[in-house]
């Protein structure tokens, strides 16, 4: 278990803080050429755990693949409000399967509402958000939220 490894690593005599990156996107293509080096540098700087946050189906699939190769990395799965126009029952079912089948999946998200940039229409964002709230609830997973300029709509869910 990641938590036990982090705690067992920490000793009172240590002067360096233990760090956990709770929100990273190592699945991004920017890291394709040097992912192992980036992970190694983080570990060297005492970042002993990382959570790759899913933003869509391809990113979530890639995040799970990375986590399988690194026992100190955990993931979430989800569809970001920017991509809500592409949210489908099929994508949500696949994400649910990933969450059920992979112990590295510890949360659902990044999900929510973003009415600032409007890369997806508000109605699509709200439908996708509501579906993901239900999905996370059925799987008993905590949620990672994204909210920007929703003018109170976010809290209505």
N, C-alpha and C positions, 0 to 999 in steps of 0.2 A: 504494500500500500504506500502510495506517494507520501502521505502525511507522516507515517511512521519513519520513512527514510529521511525526511527533512528533519524531524525531531531528533532522531538518533544521530544525525550528522552534527547537530548543534551542540556545542559544549560551552560551559560557563567561561572557560578560558579563551574562547574565540573572541577576537576583537572585531571581526568583520561580520556585518549583518547578513543574515540569510535572506535571499530575495526570491520572490515568486512572481513571474510575469503573468498577470491574470487576464491579459488581453493582447494577444499578438496575432499576426497574420503571416506566419512562416510558410503558409501554402501559396503565398503570392509568387508570381513568376519571377519577381525581382531576386528571389533567393534560389532559383533553380540551379545556378552555377556554383554556389558556395554554401548551400544549406548546412552541411555538416560542419563547416568552419564557423558559421554563425552560431550554431548550437554549441560548439566547443568553446568559443569565446565567451558566450553567456555563462557556461558552466565554470569556466576559469575565473570569472568575476563574481562567483558565488550566487548566480541565478540558478537555483537548484531545481526549479520546476517552472514549466511554462504551460499556458493554456492557449491553444490555437482556436480562435473563435470562427465558427462557420458563418458565411454570409450568403451562400447559395449551395445548390447541390454539388457542383464540381469542386468547390472549395472545401466543402465538408468531407467529400470522399477523399480528397488529397490530404486533409488534416488527419483523418483516421489512419491513412497509410503512413504518414510521418510518425504518428504516435505509436503505431505498431513497432516501429524500428527504434524507438527511444523510450525507455521505461519511465523517464521523468517528465514526459510530455502527456498532457491530457487535452481533450477537445470538447467543443460543443458543436452542435449541428443546428442549422437554421437558415432562414431566408431574410436577409436584410431588407428594410423597407424600400431601398433603391431598386431592388430586384423583384418587388412584389408583383409587378405586371406578369412575371413569369412563374408565379406561384401556382402550382397545380396539385391536385389530389395525388397524382402519381409521384411528384417530387416529394411531397410531405410523407407519403407512405414509404418511400425509399429512405428518407431521413429517419423516420421512425424505426425502420429495420436496422439502420446503422446504429442507432442508439441502443436498441435491444441486444444486438449481436456483438457489440464492441465495448469492453469494460473501460476503455479510455474515454468514452463519451460520458461526461459528468454534468452537462448542462444543455439547455436548449437556447439557441440564439446565435446570432444577434438578430433580434426582432423588435418591431415597434413601429413608430410613425415618424416620418420626416417630411414635413410640409414646407420646409425651406427650399430644398433643391428640386423636389417634385420630379424625380426621375421615373416614378410610377404614379399613376393617378391616385388620389386620396381614397377612392372607393376600393381600389385594388389593395392598397396598403392596409386598410381597415379589415378587409376580408381575410387577407393573409395573416395579419396579426391575430385576429380572433381564432382562426384555425390553429395557429401555432400555440396560442395559450391553451387551447383544448388538448392539443397533442402533448405538450409538456406536462399538463396536469395528469393525463392518462398514464404517462410514463413516470410520474413523480420526480421530474427533473426540475431543478431551479432554472430561472430564466435570466438571460443577459439581454438587457433592454437598450434600445437606441430611441431617443426622442429628441426631435428638434422642431420647434415652432408649431406644435400641434394645437396650440391655443385651447388647452383643456380636454381635447378629444382623447388623449392618451389615458387619462385617469378614468374615463368613462368605461374603459374595458376592464 
